[in-house]
């Protein structure tokens, strides 16, 4: 292990969460909006393609430096079949948007996406007067018979996913009357805060009451220009890599003004002994010279659950057990992420304990290489790739799945850490 030198600058692509929200908001606005530095990945291309299929014009600048979306100021008209591929944001955001338009829309996706729940969203749309049908299991395919929708008061259960609430909030300015939304047991609250911040960027009038309700005026959106921040979830892998190799990594453009809650992953690394600097221009993480992590603590990562795998995968390198809790909803993502992490760590000789919404990872004196079952889950693949910088012999059964959100991940990891072992395909 080498002593940390000057920070290396990481190239992290744009935020998926911001890109897909901004695509929808731009389509809902009146006029042309330009999104600078959007993420170009399987999920965002799926979302963009779905919007184009709904009749919205989207053009690209040189090298995809920007995307320009010509919005219509209203929901889609005419109906049609909408393919969401693997993109959970498409399946949760586009049906409420379609409900504000007119026509018969059928949403479908991959087998992986069909397994993810949609019933809370369908129930909420029904309460807004929209005709909605789902499969008996409450998932895709989902049909929306749209003829506009009314506002009023709506209660949303938030315990499974914050994406239901985000989708409903983004559709609200296109309803026929104002909407007041109440919710409880909300997971991943920072993503809803991001949604509200972006809605305001596009001119929506949103009031968050101290007692909880969110009130949205039915006044539509205005076109705007928006620069997409680097993806904080994607940056977590490179920050974690710095922590376990004793190096120093800087991600520019991801600093104190970020609207992404997942930047708080650096707080977890700080508890584990890394040195963290979050400034106006970017964030730098520096690992201890020997790459050792400090354990012996518990942390609630419910609000930043997309990064819990990043920490759990490197936790065997700590000097004491760590417990991550508040992550039960992560069982309903691309994979059962708690189970997937535990099974893959076991394959590396790392003992764990799991519960409904928590995992404890124990130190391993000599973790060994293993074939990592990615479950077509990009975050499992990237998290265990970081462990592979310290544990030779780790291989991935599906390295290509990182293209969902970070197509250049393997190349960037190799550029930043050229002298470290890198996971390969079986």
N, C-alpha and C positions, 0 to 999 in steps of 0.2 A: 504494500500500500504506500502511495506517495503522499508527501505533504502537500496540502492545498496550495496551488499556485494562483496566478491571476484568474479571475472568473472567465470561463468560456461562454460565449453568447449562443444561446439555443435558438433554433428556428422552429417556432411552434405555430401551427396553422390557426386560422380563425376559429372562434367558438362555434360549435355546432348549435348550441342552445340559442345563441344570439342570431346566427345566420337563419335558422328556420323560423324563428319568431319574426324576424325582420322581413323575410320573404312574404309571410302571410300579411303582416301589417301593411307592407308596401302594396300588395294586391288589393287590400281593402281600402286604401287611400285613393283620393282623387288626384290623378296626375302621375308623373314619372318620378320614382325614387331611385337613387343610386346607392348601392351597398358596396363599400370599399373593403378590400381584403376579405371577402367571404371565404368560408371553408368550402373547399371542393373535395367532397368525399362521397361515399355511397349513400349515406343518409341524406345529405343536402341535395345531391343530384336527384334522389327519389322524390324529395319534397318539391324541388323546382319542377321536375317533370310532371308531377301531379297537378301543380298549379297551371302549368302550360296546357295540360289536357283539359282543364276547366275553363280555358279561354283567355288566360292572362298572358300578355306578351312580356317575355324576359329575354334580354340580349346581354352578351358578355363583352367586356373590354379585352384588350390584348392580354393574353396569358391569364385570363380570368382575374385580372387585377380588380375588376369591378363587375357587378351585375346590375343592370337597370331593369326595373320592374314598372310596367305601366299599369297602374291601378284603375279601377272603375268606380270606386266609391260605394260599391255594393257587393253583395255576395254573388256567387256564380249563378248563371242562368242556363237552363236547358237540360240539366241532368247529365248523366253519364257514369261510366265505371271508372273508379279511381283506384289505381294500384299503389299501395303504400310500401311495397317491398318489405324490408326489415325495420322501417323507421317508425318507432313508437310515437314520435312527435307528429308524424303525418296522420296516424290513426286517431290521435287524441285532439289535434288542433283543427284538422280540415272538416270533420263532420259538423261542429258548431258553426264554422264559417259557411259551409254549404247550406245549413239550415236557415241562414239569413237571406238566401237567394230564392230561386224557384226551380223546380224540376225534381226528377227522381234520381237520386245518387246512390250508387252501390260502392262501398269501400271494402277492399280486400287486401290481403298481403300474404307474405310467406307463412309456411307452417309455424315457424318460430314466433311470428307476430300474432298469428291466430291463437296461440296459446296464452297470450297476455290479456288480462281482463279489461273489458270496456263497459260493463253493466252500469257502474256509477255514472258514467257520462251519458249513456242512453237514458237512464232514469231522469237525469237532470234536464235533458232536452225534452223529454216527454212532459215534464212539469212546466216547460215554457210553451207548450202547445204544439210541439213538433211531433210528427208521426215518424217513429223510429222502430226498426226491427233488428234484432240481433239473432245469432245462433242460440240454441238452448243453453249453451255453456256461458253465454254472456259475452262472447267475443266476436271477432270477424268471421264471416262477412257481416257488415252492418249496412242497413239500407236507411236512407233519409228521404222522406217525401217532403220536399221543402216548398213552403209557400209564405216565407217570411216568418218571423217569430216575435212574440211580445216579450217585454221585460217584466217588471214587477219585483217580487221577492223570491229568492231561491236559496235553499239550504243545500250544501254540498259536503259529503263525507270526504275527508282528505287523507284517510289512513292508508290507502293503497298507493296513490300516486298524486303528486301535485300537478301533473299534466292535465288532469280533468279540469281542475280549476283554472289553469292558465288558458286552456282552450275556450272555456266559457267566457272568461274575462275579455279575451281578445275579440270575441264575436259581439260583445255587448254594445259597443258604439254603433253597430249596424242594426240593432233591434228597433222595433217600432216605438218603444218607450223605454225610459231609464230602467236600469237593473240594480237591485241591491242584493249582494251575495253575502250569506253567512256561511261559516264553515267551522269544523272542529277536527281535532286530531290530525292537523295538517303536517305531512312529512315534507322534507326538503323545502322548507319555507323560503330560502333564498332564491329558488327558481321562480316563485310567485312574485317576489320583490323585483326580480329581473324583468318579468313580464310587465309589471306595472310601470317600471322605469321606461321600457321601450314603448309602451303604449303612449306615454306622455311625450316621448320624442316625436311621435307621429301625430301629436295634437289632441289626443284623447283627454277628456276631463274625468279624472279619477280621484275620488275622495276616500281616504282610509280613515274610518272613525276609530277613536281610542278604544271603544268597547268591542271592536272586532269587525263590524260589517264594512264591505267595500261598496261604494256607490259609483256607478258609471253612467254618465249622460249618453243619450242616444244621438250624439252630434257628429258621428263619423270621424274620419281621419284625414290628415293633410299629408301630402307627399313631402319627403325630406331626403337629405343625404345622411348617411350613417357609416362610420368606420367601425368594422367588426374587431373587437378585441381578440388577442390570442386566447386560445382555449385553455382555461384554468385547469380543467380536468385532465387534458392532455399534458399540460405542464407538470402535473403531479408526478408523472413517471420520471421526468428528467430531474426534478427536484429530489425525488427519492434516490435516484441514481447518484446524485452528488453526495447525498448523506451517507450512502453505504460504500462509496469509493474514496471518501476523503477529499473530493474535488470541490470546485466552486462553479456553480452554473447560474447565469443570469438570463431571465426572460424579459426582454424589453417590451414595453406597451402593456404590461400587466402589473399595475401598481395600486396606489392608494385610492384612485378614483374608479377602480374596477367595479362593475355591477355583478360580478360572478362570485357567489358564495364559496365556490370550491377553492378559491385562493386561500381560504382559511385552513386548507390542508397544511400549509406551512406552519401553522400554530402547533399542529400535531408533531411535525418534524422537530420543532423547537423543543417540545416537551421530551422528545427522544434524544436530545443532545446536539442537534444541528444548530448552526448559527444562521439566522434569518434576517434579512434586511428588506423591508418593503418600502419603496420610495415612490415619488411621483412618476418617475420614468420607467420603473420596472422593479422586479423582485430578484434577489440573489439568495441562494441557499448554499452554505458551505458545510461539508461534513467534517466530523472529527478526523484528525490525521490518520487514525487507524481504521476509519470507517465503522467504528463500534457504535451501536445504538444503546441508549439508556431505556430500560424497561421499568417494570414495577408500578404501572399505573393503569387506570381505566379511563376511557375516553368515549363520549357520546358523539358518534359521527352520523347521526340521523339526518342532519341538515346537509351533510356533504357526503352522502352515501356512495356517490359514484367514485369516490376516492378511497373508500375503506379497503378495497382489495389491494390498492397500492401499498398501504401501510401493513396490512395483514401479511402480504407476501414477503416483506422484508423483516417482519417482526421476529423471525427465528434468529436473526443476527443480534438481537438485543441481549442485555445481560440479565434480564428477569422477565417473567411473563407480562404480557399486555392483554387487556380485554377491551374489545370494541363492542359497544352496545347501541341500541336505538336503530338497528338496521334491518328490522324484520321485513320491510317493504322491498329490500334488495333481493328477496327470494322470488319476486315477481318481475324481474327484469329479463334481459336476454337469456339468462339462465338463473337457476337458484344459486345466487352468488355466494351465499354463506356455505352451502354444501359443496360447491365447486372449489372454493378456496380450501376448505378443510380436507377434501379428498386429495387435492393436488399437493398440499403440504404433507399429508400422510405419506404420499408416494416419495417425497423427498426425505422421509425419516423424521418429520417434525410432528410432535404431539400437539393436539388441539382438543379443546372442549367446545361444544356448541349448544346453543339453546334456540328458542324461537326467534329471538331478535338480537343475539349476541354471539361472539366467538372469542375464545381465549387462545392465544398462541404462546406456546412455551419455547424457551430457548433451545437451540439444537447445537451441541458442541461441534458436530460434523454433519451438517445437512449434505445430502448427496444428490447427484443429478437424477432426473426422472423424465419420463414422457408426460408432458402437461396436456391434460384434456381441456381444450379451450371452450368446448360447447358452443362453438360459433360466436363466442362472446369476446369482442375486441378488448374489453377491459381485463379479462382474465389473461389473455395473451400478453398484453403490455405489462401488467403487474408482475407476472412471473418472468418476463424478460429482464426486469430489473434485478430480481433475485439471481438470475443467471449471470449477472456481472460479477458475482461473488462465488457462485456455486457452479463449477464446470460440469458439463454433461447434461444440463437442462435442455430439452428439446420441446418443440411445440407441434401438436398434431395438425394445427391449422393457422400458420402464421399470417396467411392472407386476410384473415378476418379483421385485422387492424385497419383495413381500408374503409371500414364503416365510418371512422372518425379521424384517423391519422394515417393516411396512405404512406407517408414517408417516414413512419416511425423507426423502422429497422435501420434505414440509412442514417437517420439523425442520431440514433443511439450509437451506431458505429463511428460516426464522425466525432462525436463528443468524447467517446471512451474507446479509442482505437486499440488500446493495449489490454482491454479487458475481454474475457470470454463472452461470446454472444450465442444465444439460443439458436438452434438450427431445426430444420424440419426432420421428422422421423422418415 
